[in-house]
Each structure stands twice: as C-alpha cells, then as structure tokens.
C-alpha cells in the first residue's frame, strides 16, 4: 500500500513582494500545509527577503520547515525541490533530501541574489510585484500513486499617503527647531503620522531635513518623494528615497532636501510666498501581512490509474492546455529557426572577414539605427549590405542571435564588453542593460579601470556610478593597480575626477 511515489506541490504567491519590510534575519512564513501519504506531517516555508544571517545579506534565503506540533513520526525523510518561478521559464531551482525532525527546517541560505529578483530580472520574476515560490516534496520511487497541488497566497499590505506640509515663517526658523504636522490615517490600525521639518546648522548653507514618523511599528516607510511648490504651484523635485532594494533596509524616515536653507532663501521670491514653504510629500508604507490563506487544493489522479481509464468517458473532458501549449514553438522559436535556416534573407551584415545574412524588417524592428539605415536615403538602403568593420565575427553572430531570440549564450567578460559596445552603437537598450549588469556583477579591482573608461566613453551614467561605487569601496587595491596607472596615462582627467570622489564623499559624510 505504501509502494510508489507520493508527491505534493505547494505554490506560494506573495503579492507586493518588493514591500517586504524584513531586515536581515527576519522571515516571512507561508500558510501551513499537509498532504495525504505524508503520515500526518505538516509543513510551511520560511522566506528571508534579506537573508537569514549576516553572511547572506544581499540574498534571499528559503527553507522548508516541519511543524513542531504535527501528528507525524518524530523523524520523517522527504526529497524536496525549491523554485522561484519566472514568466520567461528561467526559474531558480535547487533540490535536496533531508530527514526532518519536528520543528526542524532545511533549505538554502544563499538561494538567489536580491538584485536578480528586484532589479535585473524584475519583469520575469515579479509580474505585478508578485513573487511565485514553488516547493515540491515527495517520497518513494516508481509510479506516482498520490498527487496533490496546493496554492496559497500572502499579500503584503501597502498604504500610499500624500500630504502638503506648510511651514510658516520659514526664514525665522532656528537650527533644529521642528515645524510639525500630524496626520491621521483613515485606517484605524495604522494610527497617526507625524511630519517634521527642520534644518541643521552644519554649515553656512543649512541642510533642510524632513522627518516622517508613523505611530505604529508595523507601518514602515518604503518610498518617499518630496516636491517643493513654487509660487505658481509648480512641483520641483527636491528629495527621494526608496529602501526596497537595500540589503540592510536603510531607515529613510529622515530625508534631506536637495535644496539647502540658503538656496531656498536665495530663491524666496519663487519658493517663499509670504515666507511660507510648501512641501508636497508622497509616501508609500509597508503595513505588514494583510492577507494569507490557502486558496486552492487540487487532487490529481494517480498516473497508473489514468493509464487504466483509457477511453473512459471521464477522461474525455480532460484537456491539458498547458501541456499542449508547452509543446508548441513560441514566436521566438520560429524566428530563430528562420534565422538559422537563412530563409528569405534580404540584407547582409559584413565584417572584415565574413557576411551574415539577415532580414531588413527584423533589423528595423529591433534597432533604431538599422531602421534609419534601411529606410532613409542612405547607401545601405540600396546596396542591401551593411558594413560592420569595427565588430568581430563572434560579436556580430551573438548580436544577431539576440536580435532574433532575445537571448544570449554564456557571457564572459570579453564578450559582454564587446556586446555592450554593439548594443550602444545600434541602440539595442535591452542588450546594453544585460551586458552592463553582467559587467557590474563581475567587475574586479583589476578590471574596474577598463569598465570605468567604457562607461565614460559611452556616457552611461548608471554604469559609471556603479563602477565608481565599486572603486571607492576597493580604493586601495584599484588605485594601486597597474591598470589604474594605465588609465591615468590614457585619460588622466577621468582618473583624477574619480579619485576626487573619495574626498567629496568624505566632506558630505562629515557634515551630515
């Protein structure tokens, strides 16, 4: 009776995932689930949005945990597989086999990097800001005798609050004198909100601060934007903070304005009508778990029984659309086949040594630069040939593969470097983002100089800022390297400006 494989799949959907408030070491737990054939054991998942321990900061940790109080045996052995699902099919998946005592959990401390979920592949992993976690547990071998699928949902509560903070007699404010506004949330459980404006006499300029404090602990400020209203009511952005990507979840309740007190006073004719400062504040708070429930349980027929039913009337109503769709090629699969087979090509990309057939219409669809070449009065339009003398054969081949399939082969530093150049030249933004992300993730003290020069050459401010942050964190190794010495010879101005950032950062920190 106990022969055969018994299997349970638990799907956990976490809505508003990016607003998880948890610090390092704090976890979100799923609803508890049980499964037939698992001897009355009960289970749930623990997910640590910012890692379960100090060494896991910047990672998401996931554990399968057995209940302390279930009616099962003291020890229970299962195989388990954990996945974070993505809409493009490229899920993160790990598996293992463990013996679980009551109250014991096993899993992965560094399951997946936070940046992969929240930044680099957010569109795939977080559609509508919902994270999909799948845990499969099974025991036994051979034909599946019992199958169960359980779907649960947890929703992180969020509350958006926008308000106007009016500070009268702004010019007469003394240092650290707070002008406070109190607001009450329409939701009784969320209590009140206090907003205070003051300035710090840290210098002759005076740093203006806004302190936003909720009255209840579970209301945590996740995003905030500040706007100064001029005399005509026009909004001027003057401060912003968002801690959802922080590995350590910084406290953003105290937010400095980008305009100092002196700058505001200097523009008083615009900013201080009747000496009143009007500040518009747009805040989003995380308010804890507002919903959690197992929503669906599906009992599947054992595979053996299904095969015995054969032409039974009950089986006629089963239409496995997912299985049928998975067997159908996608549009990108079809395009890749057309590219590989070179069907109906009408243009060639020519390097110094090789020609690559392609399709005008697809090049135009994917690249504004190719579109201009092939639709305007340029020589490429009539010659059906596009010279690409500055790219190597392998780079052109990978570029075309990406244009047709939206996918890249395995990247290395050199190939990512060259493809970034190609993506910038032909304005293929997605290719640039993928390559720059790879380069930032794999930068070293030896390669930082090269990457800084690339970012500066292509006027990529985001990439440049990321490299500068890396350099300042490893300044001793970078500035002392042979590669940095070469950079000072090639572009001394860039090297000098980067080194000066160290001292500018120090000044700001000392006066803050």
PAKE-397736 format. One record per residue: residue in three letters; x, y, z of N, C-alpha, C in turn. Coordinates in steps of 0.05 Angstrom, whole numbers, plus 5000, padded with zeros to 4 digits. Layout:
alaXYZXYZXYZ...
//
This chain:
unk501749765000500050005000501750255000unk504250235012505950465013507850474990unk507650284971509450294948508750524930unk510650614914510250824895510851094906unk510851294889511651564896509351734904unk509551874926507552054936508652334934unk507152514922508252774915506352994922unk507453214931505853454938507353704928unk505853874914506954134904505554364918unk507154534930506054764945506855014930unk504855164920505355424906504655654925unk506555834927506156064946506556324931unk504356474929504456734915504556964935unk506657124933507057344952506657604938unk504357734943503657984929505058224943unk505658434926507158674936509758594949unk511158394936513558284948515658494953unk516058684935518258874939517859044964unk515459034976515059185001515459015026unk516658785023517358625047519158805065unk518358825090519659015108521958885124unk522358625120524058475137527058555135unk528358575158531158615159532658345157unk535258355155536858115154536257945179unk535557695176534957515198531957495204unk530357655191527457645195526157505171unk524057345177522857185155519857225152unk518957155129516057155122515356855121unk513256775136512556485134509956445119unk509856225105507556155089505356025106unk502956015095500855845109501855555111unk500955415131501755145135500154955117unk501454735108500054545090500754265099unk498954085092499353795096498753645070unk499553395069499053245045498452955052unk496552825038496052545042498452385034unk498952165049501251995043503752085057unk503652305073505952405087505652375117unk503952175126503752095153503152325173unk501252485165500252705183502352915190unk504452935174506353145179505253415168unk506153635179505253905170507754075164unk507454245144509754395134509154685128unk511154845127510855115115513655215106unk513655445092516155555082516855805098unk519455835102520456085113522156225092unk521456465085522956625065524156865078unk526756895076528157135087528757325065unk527257545061527657725038530457845037unk531757885061534457995061536457815074unk536057555072537957355082537457285111unk538157035118537656925144539856985164unk542157065154544457135172546157345158unk548057445173549757675164551057605138unk552157355135553557285111551757265086unk549157265091547257235068545957505061unk547057725071545957985063546158015033unk544058115020544058134991542957894977unk542257684993541057444982538257404994unk536657244980534157134991534656855001unk533856795026534156535037531456395038unk531356135032528755985032529255725047unk527355655064527455405079524755265080unk524855005078522454835083522554755112unk520454795127520454745155518154565163unk518654375180516554195190515454315216unk512854285220511454395243512454255269unk512454405290513254295317511054115329unk508554145320506354025334504653835316unk505753735294504153555278503953275290unk502253105278501752845289503452625276unk505452705261507152515247509252395265unk510952215253513152095268515252305276unk516952225295519052405304520852495281unk521752295266523552355242522052285217unk522352445196520952395171522752495148unk523352305130525152365108523652425082unk524252645069523052715043525152825025unk524652804999526252954980524653214974unk526053434969524653684965526153854944unk524554004929525654184909524354454913unk526054664912525054934916525655104891unk523655254883524055424859522755694863unk524055894851522756154847522056174818unk519556194811518656174783518756444769unk519256424743519456674727517656634702unk516656864692514756844669516156754644unk518856794642520256714618521256424620unk520456284642521256004644523955954657unk525556164661528256134672528156154702unk527055944715526755954744529355874758unk529455954783531655874800530755634816unk532355414815531455164826533755014839unk533254914864535154754878533654524892unk534954294897533654064909535453924928unk534253764945535753614965534153394977unk535353234996533953025010534753055040unk532753065057533353115085531452955103unk532352895128530652785148529953015167unk527353065169526253295185525253195211unk526253295233525053265259522953475263unk521253445282519153645287520453915293unk519454125281520554385285523154445271unk524054265255526654295241526154385212unk528054555202527854645174530454615160unk530354585134532754575117532154735091unk534254855081533854995056536455125047unk536355365036538655485023538955775033unk541255825046541756095056542156295034unk543656225013544056404990542656284966unk539956294968538356164946538556324920unk538156584921538356754898538957034907unk540457184890541057454898538657634896unk538457824915536158014915536058164889unk538358254879538358414855537158274831unk537558004830536457854807533357874807unk532157864831529257874834528158154831unk529458344845528358614847529358804826unk531458734812532658934793533158814766unk535058634764535958544737533858394722unk532258224735530158064721527458104734unk526958354742524458414757522058344740unk522058414714519758364697519058064696unk521157894697520657604696519857484722unk521157574744520757454770518457584785unk517857844780515857984796513658114778unk512257954762510058084747507958184767unk507258434764505358574782506258554811unk508958554814510258544841509358304857unk508958074844508257824857510457624853unk511557514875513557304874512157034876unk512956854858511756584858513856374867unk513356254889515256054900513855774898unk515455584890514355314888516055124904unk514854964921516254754936514954484930unk516554304920515554034915516853844934unk515253674948516353474966515253204957unk516953004960516052734952517552524967unk516452284968517752054980516951804964unk518751614964518251374949519251404920unk519251184906520251174878518151044860unk518651044835516950904816514551074807unk512350944800509951084791508751254813unk507751484805506551664825503851544833unk503451504859500951394869499051614879unk500151824890498552034901499752304893unk498052484884498952754875497152964888unk498453174897496853394909498153654903unk496653854894497654124890496054324907unk497554484922496354674940497354954932unk495555144930496255424923495555604947unk497455764956496955944978497756224970unk496656424983497256704977497656865002unk499757025001500357225022500557495009unk499257695021499357965010500558155031unk502658285022503858495039502158745035unk501358865058499759105056501459345050unk500359525034501659785029499660005031unk500560235039498760475042500260715031unk498960845012500061085000498861335014unk500561515023499661755036501061995024unk499562185013500662435003499462665019unk501162855024500263085041501963335035unk500863555043502263815040503263905067unk505863955069506964055094507664345090unk506064515104506464805101508064905126unk510265035120511965145142511865455140unk510565575160510265865160512865985172unk513366235164515666385174518266225172unk518666115148520965935144523666085150unk523866335142526466475145527166525175unk525166495192525666555221526166295237unk526266065223526765815237529565825249unk529765715274532365685287533465405281unk536065365282537165095278535864885296unk535064655284533864425298531064485310unk529964715303527264775311525364645292unk523664465302521964305285519164425282unk518264435256515564515250514064255243unk512164175259511063905258508163915249unk507463715233504763675223503963395230unk501463365241500463105248498063035230unk498162775221496062675203495062415215unk492562365210491362105220490561945196unk491461685195490761505174487761435175unk486361415152483561335153483261045163unk485460885162485360615173486060625203unk484260525220484560545249487160395258unk487760175245490060015255492760145248unk492760345230495260465221495860715237unk494060815253494661035271495261295257unk497061445270497561725261500361735247unk500761965235503362015221504262295228unk506862325235507962585242510062655222unk509962905211511963005193513163255205unk515763265207517163495219519263595200unk519363865197521363985180523164165198unk525764135194527764295209530264325193unk532064485201534664505188536964475208unk539164365197541564325214543664535206unk544664665226546664875221549364735219unk549664565198552164415194554164585179unk553164795166554964965151553465235147unk554565415132553265665127550765625110unk550565395096548265345078545865245094unk546265065112544064955127542564725113unk542964485122541564255110538764225120unk536764225102533964205110533163915111unk531963825133531163545137528063525140unk527063305130524263235134524162965149unk522862955171522762715187519862615188unk519362375177516662265175516562015193unk514762035213514761825233511861715237unk511461455230508761335236508661265266unk506261245276505861195305505760895312unk505560725292505460435297507860305284unk508960095297511459965289511159825262unk508859715256508659555231508259725206unk508259995210508060175187510860275181unk512060175160514860235154514960385127unk516360605128516660775104518460635084unk517360585060518860435039519760625016unk518060815010518661004988517761284996unk519261484988518361764993519461944972unk517762134963518562344944517762614956unk519562804954518963074964519063274941unk517163454941516963654920516563934933unk518064124924517764394933515764534914unk513764664925511764804908512565104906unk512965194881513665474878511065644879unk511365904875509066084879506866034859unk507565904836505465844816504265564820unk505265424840504265154846505664934831unk507765004816509364804802510964644822unk511064374817512564194835515464164826unk517264204844520164174838521263954856unk522163734844523063504859525563584876unk525463524901527663614919528463394939unk527663154935528462934953527062674946unk528562454948527362194942528861974956unk527461774965528761544978526961294973unk528261064971526960814966528760594977unk527860454998529660265011529059975004unk527359934984526459654977528759484966unk530759614954532959464942535259434962unk535059554986537259545005537659275017unk540059175017540558915030540258945060unk540659175071540359225100537959385108unk536259455089533859625092534359865109unk535460065095536160325109533560455119unk533860595141531760765152531661025136unk529361085124529161325107527161525120unk526661505145524861685158525961965159unk528561995160529862265159530962305131unk529762485116530562525088531462815084unk533862855074534763135068533663235042unk533063495041532363625016534863675000unk534563664974536763724956537364024956unk535464184965535964474967536564544996unk538664695000539364785027537665015036unk537765075061536265305072537065565057unk539665595053540565845040539665855011unk539565624997538665624969535665704968unk534165614987531265684988530965984994unk532566085012532366365019533266534995unk535266444981536166594957534066604935unk532366404935530166404915527466454928unk527466624949524966664964522766784948unk523366934927521267044911519566824897unk520866594892519466374880518566164900unk520266114921519765894939518365974965unk518366224972517366304998515366534996unk513066494982511066704982510066745011unk510166995019509367075047511066925067unk513466845060515366705077514366425086unk512566305069511566045075512765835055unk513765615065514865405049512765185046unk512165115021510164905016511664655005unk511364435019512664185012510663975008unk510663844984508863624978510363364983unk509163194999510462935006508762704996unk509962514982508662284972510062034984unk508661895001509861675016508361405010unk509861195011508660925009509760765033unk507960655049508760495072508060205068unk509860035079509259755082507859715109unk505659565109503959545133503659265144unk505559085136505458815146503758635129unk503258385138501558195123498658265127unk497258315105494458375108492658145099unk493857935087492257715077494057475074unk493157245084494556995079492656765082unk492756585062490756375061491456165040unk490855915045490955715025488355745008unk488755784982486455854965485455624948unk487255434943486355214924487854964931unk486454734930487654474933486754304910unk488554174896487954014873488953734877unk487153544877487953264879487953144851unk490353044843490552934816490252634817unk489252514795489152224793491852104792unk492451884805495051744802495551684773unk498051704764498651654736497951374727unk498251174745497550904738494650884732unk493051004750490150994746489251124721unk490651354714489951504690490351324665unk492451174665493051004642491050774640unk489950694662487950474662485250574652unk484650834657482050934649481750924619unk483950984604483850954575481751134562unk479751004551477651144537475151194554unk475551174580473351234598472151504592unk469551524596468151774590469252004606unk470151954631471152164648473652294636unk475252134623477752244612477252424588unk474952394575474352554551474252854557unk473552924582473353204588475953334596unk478153174597480753284605482053404581unk482653654582484153794560486453934573unk488853814571491153924584492354144567unk491354394569492254614552495154684557unk495954674583498654754589500654564576unk500054304577501854114564501954144534unk499554194522499554234493500954494485unk500554704500501954954494504954934497unk505854784518508754754522510054614498unk508554454484509654314461509754484436unk508254704436508254884413510655074413unk511855114390514055304389513055594393unk514655754406513956034410514756194385unk513856454385514556624362517556654360unk518956674383521856704383523156444372unk521956214379523055964368522855964338unk520556054327520256064298522156254285unk522556484298524456684287527256574287unk527956434309530656324310531056114288unk528955964282529155764260529555904233unk528056114229528356264204531256384201unk532256484224534956594224537056374219unk536756144233538655934229538655814201unk536255804189536055684162536355894140unk536656154148537156374130534956384107unk532456364115530256364096529556654089unk529356704063528456964052530057204063unk532557164068534157394077534457594054unk534657854062534858064041536858274048unk538658224067540758414073543058254086unk545458364084547758244097549258434115unk550158334138551958484155554758384149unk556558564141559258484132561358584151unk562858394162565258464177567658464158unk570058484168572358474151572858204138unk571757994151572357724142569857554135unk567457644142565157474138562557634134unk560657494120558057614116555857464131unk553957614143551857484159549157564147unk547757374134545057434123543057504145unk541257684139539157764158536757864143unk534757964159532258064147531958364154unk531558524134531258814138529058874159unk526758744155524458824172525058764201unk526558554207527158494235529258674246unk531258734230533258924239532059194245unk530159284229528759534234527059524259unk525859294264524159274288525759274314unk528259184312529859154337531859374342unk532559524322534659724325533959984310unk533660204325533160464312535360544292unk537760464297540060524279539760374253unk539260114254538759964230536360064215unk534260154230531860254217532460504201unk534060684212534860924198536460854173unk538360674175540060594152538360484129unk536360324136534860174116532360304106unk531560524118529160664109529560944100unk531861064106532461334097534361324073unk534961554063536561574039539561534045unk540261294053542961224059543861004041unk546460964038547360774018546560484025unk546160414051545360144058542660074047unk540960274043538160214034538260094006unk540060183989540060093962542159863957unk544159843974546159643969545559373982unk543559364000542859114014545258994029unk547059174037549459084052550159294073unk550759204097551459384119554259314128unk556159494124558859434133559159474163unk560359284177560859294206563759224210unk565459414204568359354205569459354233unk568059474252569159504279568259284298unk566759084288565858864305567058604295unk567758424313568858164306566557974298unk567257764284565257574274563557464297unk564857374319563357254341561357454353unk562157704354560357914366557957964348unk558357974322556158014303554257774305unk555357534307553657294308551957294334unk553157374356551657384381549657614381unk550357834368548558064365546057984350unk546457844327544157754311542457554326unk543757374340542257174356540457314376unk541557524389539957664409537657814395unk538157934372536058084358533757904350unk534357654343532257464335530957314358unk532357274380531357094401531057234428unk532257474431532257604457533857454478unk535657284469537257124487540157134480unk541857094500544757084495545856814504unk548056734492549456504502550956574527unk552556394537554056444562555956674558unk555756874576557457114574560057074589unk562157194579564657234594565257524593unk567357604608567957894609568358014582unk569957884565570657994539568258014521unk566557804520564257804502562258014511unk561858044538559958244549560858524542unk563558564544564658824537564158894508unk564558714490564258764462561258794455unk559558634467556758644461555458904473unk556558994495555659254506556159474485unk558559474473559259664452557259644429unk556659394420554859354398552059454405unk551159394430548459474439548159784440unk550359914448550360204448550360324420unk552060204403552260314376549660294360unk548260064364545760024349543260074365unk543660194389541460274406539560044413unk540759824420539159594430539359604460unk537559744473537759804501537759564519unk536159364512536059124529538658974529unk539958964507542658834505544658994522unk544559254521546259414538545859364568unk543359344576542759304604543759034613unk543258824597544158554605547258554607unk548658674588551558664588552658834611unk551559074615552559244637552059114664unk549758974667549158834691551258614696unk551858464675553958254678556658374686unk557358584673559958714678560158814706unk557958944716557959044744558158814764unk556758594758556758364776559458224777unk561058254756563558104754566058284754unk565658544760567958724760569858654782unk572458684777574458634797576258884800unk578058874819579859104823581659144799unk582158924784583858944760582359054736unk579758984735578159064711576559324715unk576559434739574959674745575759904728unk578359944723579260164707578160154678unk578259914667577259864640574259924638unk572759834658569859874658569160164662unk570660304679570260594683570660744657unk572660674642573160804617570960744597unk569960504597567760434579565260594585unk564560614611562260774619562561064612unk564861174616565361454609565261504579unk566461324564566461354535563661354523unk561961184535559161164524557161334540unk558161504557556461694572554261544587unk554861314598552961154613553161214643unk551561404652551761504680551161284700unk549161114695548560904714550860704717unk551960614695554260434696556660564709unk557060814702559360964714559060984744unk556661044754556261074782556660814797unk555760584784556260324796559160254798unk560760324777563560274778564960454798unk564160704799565360884819564960784847unk562560684853561960574880563860344886unk564260164866566059944870568860034875unk569760234859572460334862572960454889unk570960614899571360744925571260534948unk569960314944569860104965572559954965unk573959944942576459804940578759984930unk578660234941580460444930583360374932unk584160244953587060184957588059994936unk586559784930587359594910587159704882unk585059854877584659964850586660174843unk586960374861588760594856591660514855unk592260284867595060184868595659984846unk593659934828594059724807595359844783unk596559654767597859734742595759834722unk593259724724591159804706590360094710unk590360174736589660454742591860644732unk594360554734596560714724596260754694unk595460544680594960574651592760774645unk590560754662588360944657589261234661unk590961284681591861564685593461664660unk594661474646596061554621594161594598unk592061434597590161454574588161684578unk587161704603585161914609585662014637unk587562194640588262294666586062454679unk584462594663582262744675580162564688unk579462344675577562154686578562034712unk581161954712582361834735582362034759unk583062294753583162494774580362544786unk578362574768575562624778574562394795unk575262154788574461914803575761914831unk578361974832579761984857578662204876unk577862434863576762654879574062584892unk572662384881570162304893570462204922unk572762094927573361994954573262224974unk574362444967574562674985571862824986unk570462834964567762964964565962804982unk566062534979564362364996565062405025unk567662435032568462475059567362735071unk567462945054566363205064563463185071unk561863055052559063035057558462875082unk559962655086559462485109560062635135unk562162785135562962925159561063145168unk559563255149557763475155554963395158unk554363135153551663045152550363015180
//
